[in-house]
């Protein structure tokens, strides 16, 4: 039932996200090759998990989603795509394949790919600030995304990933790395939905715990897939993490599955607590947890 709920939600909302991105990206770009490079990576596919989580949070909180909400929601996909372009660069992971297609620097060159990422990063903040949401909400979202994506969030996680390559770290350090590299934007995605829905602080805090669990589960699952999945299934190279600190490398594959299950159990408990405390139906957010296939 929950898997079908997630499928229905995606079928309804993915076209809204994709149509908005497709229709609005190039309106604010004044250089043709740059526009093509930004568009290439943004529209190459992907799950749109982060904006979907924002919309799901607003839907769960019974917030009526308008065009300004959608614009601010889609901004996170711009920023996420920037991070992927830069992550694939020769100076970073030097990957040739992303979402089953040549990476941006393979198609457009490393210089243009870098600028495409820069453009998407800047445009994300433009979309958050250039709309008719209240000034308080726009200010909150701008600060939240700055922290999530910057040197105390995603960028810090990426820096640690580079620094610790070929070095073994402990599990707690790995969790901290993941909280920045992957978890920070997912934390933002759920928190942004709560802010745009004008929910109270206590509810926002509970939702942020769900988001943090989700971000950790996402990275553990991604580490597992790098071991057990194929390049065709993932649309990107696999077995790329042999020299990196990952859950399977540190604690083994079996224990990684167990750790994933523990995180998901905690996330379900948080959703149950939200239901009990606020009388909110959290099935949609629970449905997002079916993304992680343990068996």
C-alpha positions as MATLAB code, in Angstrom:
seq = 'XXXXXXXXXXXXXXXXXXXXXXXXXXXXXXXXXXXXXXXXXXXXXXXXXXXXXXXXXXXXXXXXXXXXXXXXXXXXXXXXXXXXXXXXXXXXXXXXXXXXXXXXXXXXXXXXXXXXXXXXXXXXXXXXXXXXXXXXXXXXXXXXXXXXXXXXXXXXXXXXXXXXXXXXXXXXXXXXXXXXXXXXXXXXXXXXXXXXXXXXXXXXXXXXXXXXXXXXXXXXXXXXXXXXXXXXXXXXXXXXXXXXXXXXXXXXXXXXXXXXXXXXXXXXXXXXXXXXXXXXXXXXXXXXXXXXXXX';
ca = [
       0.000    0.000    0.000;
       2.752    2.454    0.922;
       4.721    1.683   -2.242;
       1.626    2.381   -4.333;
       1.067    5.622   -2.427;
       4.623    6.688   -3.281;
       4.137    5.723   -6.935;
       0.928    7.737   -7.122;
       2.554   10.751   -5.507;
       5.504   10.597   -7.894;
       3.238   10.241  -10.930;
       1.324   13.335   -9.863;
       4.221   15.543   -8.841;
       7.234   14.553  -10.946;
       5.706   16.155  -14.069;
       5.087   19.368  -12.112;
       8.724   19.532  -11.040;
      10.128   18.603  -14.449;
       7.830   20.980  -16.322;
       8.760   23.859  -14.038;
      12.479   23.192  -14.413;
      12.202   22.767  -18.173;
      10.093   25.890  -18.666;
      11.956   28.249  -16.363;
      15.652   27.360  -16.310;
      16.815   29.246  -19.389;
      14.848   32.431  -18.628;
      17.654   33.716  -16.425;
      20.704   32.561  -18.422;
      22.351   34.927  -20.912;
      24.945   32.640  -22.517;
      23.881   29.902  -24.922;
      26.532   27.253  -24.229;
      26.239   27.810  -20.493;
      22.466   27.423  -20.758;
      22.865   24.203  -22.724;
      25.336   22.824  -20.178;
      23.121   23.661  -17.201;
      20.038   22.286  -18.949;
      21.854   19.095  -19.975;
      22.568   17.984  -16.428;
      19.385   19.323  -14.877;
      17.123   17.532  -17.345;
      19.175   14.314  -17.598;
      16.680   12.540  -15.355;
      17.013   11.584  -11.753;
      14.535   10.769   -9.011;
      13.932   14.419   -7.950;
      13.935   13.009   -4.423;
      14.654   16.280   -2.640;
      11.892   18.428   -4.175;
       9.521   15.473   -3.870;
      10.289   15.300   -0.142;
       9.548   19.015    0.180;
       6.215   18.633   -1.601;
       5.423   15.508    0.436;
       6.075   17.384    3.672;
       3.761   20.210    2.613;
       1.117   17.704    1.526;
       1.404   15.873    4.859;
       0.914   19.183    6.671;
      -2.165   19.970    4.531;
      -0.540   22.990    2.910;
      -2.046   24.049   -0.411;
       0.912   24.229   -2.816;
       0.990   27.242   -5.155;
       3.368   28.415   -7.900;
       5.643   30.248   -5.460;
       5.947   27.150   -3.271;
       6.836   25.119   -6.372;
       9.479   27.635   -7.459;
      11.178   27.565   -4.064;
      10.872   23.776   -3.984;
      12.526   23.337   -7.382;
      15.453   25.485   -6.267;
      16.858   22.557   -4.306;
      17.062   20.471   -7.482;
      19.157   23.214   -9.091;
      21.529   23.104   -6.155;
      21.622   19.307   -6.031;
      22.469   19.161   -9.746;
      25.295   21.656   -9.230;
      26.741   19.345   -6.574;
      26.599   16.362   -8.936;
      28.345   18.229  -11.764;
      31.163   19.314   -9.465;
      31.378   15.877   -7.810;
      31.964   14.283  -11.231;
      34.761   16.672  -12.258;
      38.271   15.339  -12.952;
      39.554   17.064   -9.819;
      36.928   15.270   -7.727;
      35.620   11.771   -8.581;
      36.475   12.008  -12.303;
      33.366   10.054  -13.339;
      32.401    9.658  -16.983;
      28.823    8.510  -16.474;
      25.894   10.051  -14.604;
      22.269    8.921  -14.904;
      23.264    6.710  -17.813;
      24.680    9.654  -19.813;
      28.138   11.203  -20.269;
      28.903   13.537  -17.377;
      28.813   17.271  -17.965;
      32.581   17.729  -18.220;
      32.819   14.874  -20.741;
      30.311   16.614  -22.997;
      31.129   20.289  -22.416;
      34.649   20.306  -20.942;
      35.731   20.787  -17.345;
      35.702   24.588  -17.502;
      32.147   24.889  -18.817;
      30.953   22.151  -16.445;
      32.385   24.077  -13.504;
      30.566   27.212  -14.650;
      27.342   25.268  -15.178;
      27.538   24.141  -11.560;
      28.261   27.702  -10.441;
      25.263   28.932  -12.417;
      22.899   26.371  -10.925;
      24.103   27.177   -7.409;
      23.480   30.896   -7.885;
      20.142   30.381   -9.592;
      18.898   28.227   -6.715;
      19.122   31.179   -4.355;
      17.552   33.455   -6.962;
      14.504   31.185   -7.175;
      14.151   31.134   -3.392;
      14.290   34.920   -3.120;
      12.512   35.940   -6.355;
       8.912   34.930   -5.623;
       5.876   36.039   -3.661;
       6.428   34.025   -0.501;
       6.522   36.105    2.665;
       9.799   37.857    3.402;
      10.137   35.818    6.609;
       9.825   32.497    4.779;
      12.219   33.592    2.032;
      14.733   34.686    4.647;
      14.442   31.401    6.538;
      14.836   29.313    3.382;
      17.853   31.305    2.225;
      19.629   30.892    5.559;
      18.716   27.203    5.807;
      19.925   26.385    2.298;
      23.110   28.404    2.774;
      23.955   26.336    5.850;
      22.905   23.040    4.274;
      24.922   23.521    1.101;
      27.895   25.450    2.460;
      31.051   24.894    4.502;
      29.152   23.621    7.539;
      27.025   21.242    5.457;
      27.413   19.590    2.075;
      30.708   21.237    1.128;
      32.206   20.200    4.467;
      31.081   16.624    3.844;
      32.646   16.632    0.389;
      35.879   18.053    1.806;
      36.020   15.290    4.411;
      35.347   12.713    1.707;
      38.424   13.938   -0.177;
      40.586   14.307    2.922;
      39.821   10.825    4.243;
      40.263    8.966    0.958;
      42.824    6.155    1.445;
      42.520    6.668    5.222;
      40.375    4.554    7.527;
      38.044    6.431    9.864;
      35.673    5.167   12.543;
      31.928    4.781   12.132;
      31.041    7.950   14.037;
      33.295   10.014   11.764;
      31.673    8.381    8.737;
      28.207    9.335   10.011;
      29.379   12.930   10.440;
      30.754   12.925    6.900;
      27.442   11.611    5.562;
      25.415   14.175    7.532;
      27.172   16.832    5.509;
      27.715   15.219    2.134;
      24.263   13.676    1.685;
      22.127   14.377    4.728;
      22.307   18.179    4.782;
      20.263   18.725    1.600;
      17.712   16.096    2.590;
      17.408   17.762    6.000;
      16.814   21.034    4.176;
      14.239   19.517    1.815;
      11.963   18.351    4.635;
      12.593   21.412    6.788;
      11.780   23.734    3.882;
       8.424   22.019    3.448;
       7.712   22.492    7.144;
       8.693   26.183    7.013;
       6.576   26.888    3.925;
       3.677   25.163    5.711;
       4.159   27.463    8.732;
       4.353   24.526   11.162;
       5.367   25.046   14.783;
       8.953   24.576   15.976;
       8.364   21.338   17.866;
       6.824   19.712   14.805;
       9.652   21.055   12.648;
      12.152   19.448   15.017;
      10.469   16.046   14.776;
      10.326   16.287   10.993;
      14.021   17.202   10.914;
      14.826   14.010   12.852;
      12.894   12.035   10.222;
      14.891   13.880    7.557;
      18.219   13.126    9.234;
      17.296    9.446    9.447;
      16.320    9.526    5.791;
      19.588   11.139    4.758;
      21.632    8.575    6.660;
      19.576    5.694    5.259;
      20.028    7.101    1.763;
      23.823    7.103    2.069;
      24.005    3.656    3.658;
      21.793    2.325    0.868;
      23.914    4.066   -1.767;
      27.026    2.463   -0.264;
      25.326   -0.940   -0.391;
      24.228   -0.461   -4.010;
      27.784    0.371   -5.037;
      28.620   -3.189   -3.965;
      25.570   -5.184   -5.084;
      24.131   -3.295   -8.082;
      25.283   -2.957  -11.682;
      26.262    0.162  -13.590;
      23.238   -0.333  -15.848;
      20.879   -0.429  -12.870;
      22.271    2.749  -11.323;
      23.148    4.728  -14.430;
      26.609    5.479  -13.029;
      29.820    3.553  -12.369;
      29.795    1.056   -9.507;
      32.566   -0.374   -7.334;
      34.014    3.139   -7.197;
      34.253    3.191   -3.412;
      36.878    0.493   -2.828;
      39.342    2.997   -1.374;
      36.732    5.141    0.383;
      35.167    5.024    3.796;
      31.782    3.380    3.288;
      29.541    1.281    5.476;
      30.358   -1.995    3.679;
      34.082   -1.233    3.802;
      34.002   -0.423    7.528;
      31.477   -2.891    8.940;
      30.759   -5.334    6.105;
      27.718   -5.783    3.876;
      25.599   -7.790    6.339;
      26.088   -5.263    9.125;
      25.381   -2.433    6.687;
      21.961   -3.913    5.970;
      21.382   -4.231    9.725;
      22.402   -0.613   10.291;
      20.045    0.497    7.519;
      17.167   -1.399    9.104;
      17.899    0.191   12.486;
      17.809    3.693   11.002;
      14.527    2.993    9.196;
      12.932    1.612   12.370;
      13.828    4.810   14.205;
      12.388    6.905   11.390;
       9.076    5.039   11.594;
       8.992    5.660   15.361;
       9.411    9.393   14.772;
       6.541    9.395   12.265;
       4.373    7.525   14.765;
       5.221   10.145   17.369;
       4.162   12.912   14.993;
       0.849   11.138   14.399;
       0.236   10.725   18.132;
       1.235   14.271   19.075;
      -0.406   16.183   16.241;
      -3.044   13.899   14.725;
      -1.285   14.118   11.348;
      -1.425   11.272    8.837;
       2.242   10.519    8.094;
       1.686    7.632    5.673;
       3.043    9.629    2.746;
       6.356   10.267    4.498;
       6.430    6.618    5.550;
       5.892    5.700    1.905;
       9.169    7.427    1.034;
      10.947    4.922    3.270;
       9.922    2.118    0.897;
      12.624    3.444   -1.451;
      15.080    1.397    0.599;
      14.818   -2.289   -0.318;
      16.387   -4.362    2.430;
      15.501   -7.869    1.224;
];
